[in-house]
Amino acid sequence: TIMSVTTIIPSSTSFTHTRRETLTPVEREMVVTVLEDSVHQLSVLGAIMPPIGKPSATSDSLSEALSEILENQRLLEEKFHHLSVTDSKTHTNIKDDIHGLSAAAQTTNNIK
């Protein structure tokens, strides 16, 4: 849509030298860009700002979300510890088995 200059800049403004009825294509793109950026910034602010009159609901939901994240982190740490201990024991058992098999092979060779 073509916007009128008078819609954006009142005719009483001192920096308008000549009065035009429409914006140039470049001016229209500049206005559209500024408005789109403003809408984007306002949407971001709307997403992060608590609703007016209900700050406790937002802080409660934030607290719940943080608690859930921390609990998940604790569970993952426990699982990692369990897996690393299990892996360590398995590695030790494998080394013992290999050592035992090597000793048995050596004994068998000595018998021959």
Secondary structure per residue as TSV (DSSP state, phi and psi in degrees):
chain	resnum	aa	ss	phi	psi
A	1	T	-	360.0	148.1
A	2	I	-	-95.1	127.5
A	3	M	-	-98.9	146.7
A	4	S	-	-81.5	143.3
A	5	V	H	-62.2	-35.0
A	6	T	H	-67.8	-22.7
A	7	T	H	-69.5	-39.7
A	8	I	H	-90.1	-43.6
A	9	I	S	-121.9	114.1
A	10	P	-	-60.7	149.5
A	11	S	T	-66.1	-18.6
A	12	S	T	-80.5	-6.8
A	13	T	-	-66.1	136.0
A	14	S	T	-74.2	-20.9
A	15	F	T	-88.7	3.7
A	16	T	-	-92.7	110.0
A	17	H	-	-81.6	-45.8
A	18	T	S	-119.7	145.2
A	19	R	-	-92.3	122.9
A	20	R	-	-118.7	152.5
A	21	E	S	-90.7	-21.7
A	22	T	S	-133.8	160.4
A	23	L	-	-86.7	151.9
A	24	T	-	-72.6	162.1
A	25	P	H	-56.3	-38.6
A	26	V	H	-65.6	-43.5
A	27	E	H	-63.6	-40.2
A	28	R	H	-61.6	-43.9
A	29	E	H	-63.2	-38.5
A	30	M	H	-64.0	-44.5
A	31	V	H	-63.9	-45.0
A	32	V	H	-61.1	-43.3
A	33	T	H	-61.8	-45.2
A	34	V	H	-63.4	-43.4
A	35	L	H	-67.0	-41.0
A	36	E	H	-63.7	-41.0
A	37	D	H	-63.7	-41.0
A	38	S	H	-62.7	-43.8
A	39	V	H	-62.3	-42.7
A	40	H	H	-61.8	-46.5
A	41	Q	H	-63.1	-39.9
A	42	L	H	-66.9	-36.1
A	43	S	H	-67.1	-37.5
A	44	V	H	-64.8	-45.9
A	45	L	H	-61.2	-40.2
A	46	G	H	-63.6	-32.3
A	47	A	H	-74.7	-32.3
A	48	I	H	-98.5	-17.2
A	49	M	S	-84.3	140.6
A	50	P	-	-71.4	149.3
A	51	P	-	-61.8	144.5
A	52	I	T	-68.4	131.5
A	53	G	T	90.0	-7.1
A	54	K	-	-134.5	49.7
A	55	P	H	-68.0	-29.4
A	56	S	H	-70.2	-34.1
A	57	A	H	-65.3	-39.7
A	58	T	H	-68.3	-44.2
A	59	S	H	-67.3	-34.2
A	60	D	H	-64.9	-44.9
A	61	S	H	-66.7	-35.7
A	62	L	H	-66.1	-43.1
A	63	S	H	-62.1	-42.4
A	64	E	H	-62.5	-43.3
A	65	A	H	-63.5	-42.8
A	66	L	H	-65.5	-40.0
A	67	S	H	-61.7	-42.0
A	68	E	H	-64.6	-41.8
A	69	I	H	-62.6	-45.1
A	70	L	H	-65.2	-39.5
A	71	E	H	-64.4	-43.4
A	72	N	H	-61.4	-40.1
A	73	Q	H	-62.5	-43.6
A	74	R	H	-62.4	-43.8
A	75	L	H	-63.2	-41.1
A	76	L	H	-65.0	-38.5
A	77	E	H	-64.5	-41.9
A	78	E	H	-62.6	-43.8
A	79	K	H	-62.8	-43.0
A	80	F	H	-61.6	-45.5
A	81	H	H	-60.8	-45.1
A	82	H	H	-61.1	-44.5
A	83	L	H	-66.0	-38.7
A	84	S	H	-69.3	-37.1
A	85	V	H	-67.5	-43.6
A	86	T	H	-62.0	-43.6
A	87	D	H	-63.2	-40.6
A	88	S	H	-63.7	-43.8
A	89	K	H	-64.9	-41.9
A	90	T	H	-62.5	-43.0
A	91	H	H	-62.0	-43.6
A	92	T	H	-63.6	-43.9
A	93	N	H	-62.7	-40.4
A	94	I	H	-64.6	-43.4
A	95	K	H	-61.3	-42.7
A	96	D	H	-62.7	-41.9
A	97	D	H	-62.8	-44.2
A	98	I	H	-63.2	-43.7
A	99	H	H	-62.0	-43.0
A	100	G	H	-63.4	-42.4
A	101	L	H	-66.1	-38.5
A	102	S	H	-63.7	-42.3
A	103	A	H	-65.4	-40.7
A	104	A	H	-65.0	-39.9
A	105	A	H	-65.1	-40.2
A	106	Q	H	-64.0	-42.3
A	107	T	H	-63.3	-42.2
A	108	T	H	-62.6	-41.4
A	109	N	H	-65.7	-36.6
A	110	N	H	-69.2	-32.4
A	111	I	H	-68.8	-36.9
A	112	K	-	-67.4	360.0
